[in-house]
Amino acid sequence: MKNYILDTSVLLYDAQAIFKFGENNVFIPITVIEDIDHFKKEINEIGRSARQASRFLDELRKVNSLSSGVELPGGGILFVKTGRASAYNRLPEGLRDMNRKDSHLLAVALDIKESTPNTPAVYVTKDVSRRIKADALGIEAQDYESDKVDIEELYSGFRELAVSSSLVTTFKEQGFCAVKERLHPHQYITLTDENNQQRSAYGRFDAQKNGIVRLVSESREGAWRLKPRNNEQLFSMDALLNDNIQLVTLVGKAGTGKTLLAVAASLFKTVDENVYSRILVSRPTLPMGKDIGFLPGTVEEKLTPWMYPIVDNVELLMRKDRNSGRHTRGFRELMDMGILIIEPLTYIRGRSIHNQFLIIDEAQNLTPHEIKTIITRVGDGTKIVVTGDPYQIDNPYIDSSSNGLSYVVEKFRDQEVSAHVTLSKGERSRLSELAANLL
C-alpha cells in the first residue's frame, strides 16, 4: 500500500483521478480545494473538471469526514490534509513563502512522508517543476499517467511485408491475398517483392475477409484533383474515401497534408457524391504564444482567425478545380448554403451529429476526456476525421503522450470502425519540410 498525494493539476486533468489508485490511500492537500475553486467558473474543460471534482468530494463528504478518511469504491481511503506547521518549517528557506502554493503542497507531502515512515509516499503532479522540487526534498514524485501513451511507440497504421514475386503478381491481378501475420483492422500494407525491392503493391487489411484488399483510393482519379504524393498520403486518402471506416485519425508534423487531405475528401464525399449532408469543421481555440484578448462580433466572426487554416485549404482546392475548367462554388457560398459549417468545440456537448463529415483539426490540444466527448456525439451515417501533431501542443495541461489524439489512436487500433495513418514526409514546400526537420 502507498500514500498518493494529488495536486491541482491532476484533478483539473482528470476529475475521476481520486478513484484510480486502487487500494492505496489518496491525500488531497486542502490548498488544492481552494485552488480548484478558482477554476470552477471557467467555461471550458478545465472548469468542467474543477466542478466535477468538487461534486465528487462533496458526495464523499456526506459519507464521512474527509479529514478522518472516506473509503473509496476501489478499496482505498481518501483524506483531505491540512499539513502541520512543523513540516512547513522544515522546507528549505527559499520555499518558506506562505503565498506560494508549491510551498503548501510540498509541506503536506513532506508531512505525510514523515508521519507514515513505513508507507511509501508518492507526490503525483503533472507540473514538471513540482516533481523536481519534490524529488529534491526526498519525496518520490510521479506524473499522472492514467491515459499516457508512449509517443515513440505510437501505432503508425501501416507496415511493410516482404513476400514472393508470385504473391505480388496475384495481388495486383486479383486485388486480394490472404495473410498469416497478425494485423490490425484497416492496417495498410506494402507488399514488397523479396527478390526485387523496387516492385511492390499497396493494400489494406480487411479483418472480415481476413486478407489484404486493394485500396479504394487507387481506383479513383483523386478527390478534387488532389493526388497523393507519397504512400502515407495514399493510405490516408483511402481511409478518408472508404465509407465503411467511420473514424479516421491522421497524425503528422506540419506540412504533411493532414488537413488538406481531410478537407478534399470531405468536399468530394459531400459535394460530388452526396454521401453526407454537410461538412462540420471544428478545432480547439487555443492560441500559440501570447493571446491578443477577446475578439468582437458574432460567433462566426470570433472563429474566423482560428479557422483560417481550413479556409486556406478549401480555397486551394477550389482553385485547383477551377483550373480544371469546372464550375465550383466558393468558400463563402458553401458556408451560405449550409454545406460547410464551422463551429467551436465549446458547443458540441449534448449534440447528436448524424449524416455529416466531421473534421476535428489540431486535436493534439484536446484531453482524452474531451476527445471522448466529441466522438460520442457521432450519430448514424457520420464520418469523423481527427487530425493533429502531438509535438505541437499549446495546452499547458497535456503533453505529447497524454493528449487526446494519441490516446484515441491507441484505443481504436483494434476496432474495425477506425483507421489510422501517421504521416512523416512533408509536402507543403521544401522550406516547410526543412523547417520541420531542422528547427
Order of alpha helices (4+ residues) and beta strands (2+ residues): beta-alpha-beta-alpha-alpha-beta-beta-alpha-alpha-beta-alpha-beta-beta-alpha-beta-beta-beta-beta-alpha-beta-alpha-beta-alpha-alpha-alpha-beta-beta-alpha-beta-alpha-beta-alpha
